[in-house]
Amino acid sequence: MTIEVDYYFPESIDPERQAQVIAVGQTVGTWDARFTHREAQLRSHLATVVRVQPEASGGHIATIQFPEINVENDISSLLTMIFGKYSMAGLGKVVAVRLPEDYGQFPQFGIKGIRQQLQVFDRPLIMAIFKPALGLSAADHAAILEQVAFAGLDIIKDDEIMGDLAVAPTLERLRACRQVLDQVQQKTGRRVLYAVNVTGSARTLLDKARTLVRAGANALLLNALTYGFSVLEALGADPEVNVPIFVHPALAGAMCAGTDTGLAYSVVLGTLMAHGGADAVLYPAHYGSLPFDPMEEQKIRDGLRSRQVFPVPSAGIHPGIVPQALADYGHEVILNAGTGIMDHPDGPGAGVQAFFEALDRVQEGGSFERDSLPEGPLKTAIQKFGH
């Protein structure tokens, strides 16, 4: 079995030469005549340049096949092989990775499992983020959760920068919010997921995740790029961490934003997350508050869905973009809003209601022009956030 990788080289780079540098340098390392008696064995580990094709930009795409026997069926060894040392060698960007179907891990829950947890099967899921990000107490978190959960929210998550801090230690936040989750289920029959941010050193993080699950966490949030793909894989494979794992894209820009260096967003947030055990992956929507390429967004969406991982377009999502989001994603999407819910003029509960009004309005074929909307949470949201 082979792993196939596409590298983009700008026109100032000799693509044939650089492709050979990668094929040899990232596998056997050298072709030393002293080891000619082991040539067959060495050749089985050597990567092969499959093709080099020109791009309209003036650059080239070089496709290289790597033997799967060189890696350990995980993301960390894969990254080390395909781009580790070479990432420091100058211009060149990984723009696509094609892995065998059984490479890495499938999600433990994914789209079907998360829907089963929530018993919601026929519409997009609505997700909120605790805001303000820092400075709230555990009781503040619970008060916010009460408003949005009783308004019909499906999922809420910690902000990615909210760690195990003195102002609201992780276990205290969870215990306070768990009471609200139980009240919602008792009074409405609905289940709401709270993705608790799991943090810590490699020495403590897995134990902390197990402790959180034992204490009632029904989902976890992980900054997989700052803590490492191996942490994501360990969480996804741990039988005691039997809850969905939502992955945040923090640090992705440092890896992906360069035009001629790094890795494409669709590789990191699509392919690698999909094979790394994530259940749902957050990333910027191109119509949100962060600049993002619509084609990269589509590739991320398709890469995640190919392994039943939930796509979660984020960053600047508000009720006014629901028509465009549904046109792009259909129902198999989690719409993730921070300020788009929490900054609603009538409060977070109204922010959630505005999203459900927007979903209903799209289904009915109604206009989102301000003058055509009846008074209510959606109209107020459109007046604040636009459409």
Secondary structure, DSSP 8 states (H G I E B T S, - for coil): -EEEEEEEE-TTS-HHHHHHHHHHHTTT----GGGGGGHHHHHTT--EEEEEEE-TTS-EEEEEEEEGGGS-SSHHHHHIIIIIGGGGSSSEEEEEEE--TTSSB--SSHHHHHHHHHT--SS-EEEEE-SSSSS--HHHHHHHHHHHHHTT--EEE--TT--SBTTB-HHHHHHHHHHHHHHHHHHHS---EEEEE----TTTHHHHHHHHHHTT--EEEE-HHHH-HHHHHHHHH-TT--S-EEE--TTHHHHH--SSEEE-HIIIIIIIHHTBT-SEEEEE-TTSSS---HHHHHHHHHHHHTTT-EEEEESS--GGGHHHHHHHHTTS-EEEESHHHHT-TT-HHHHHHHHHHHHHHHHHT----GGGS-SSHHHHHHHHH--
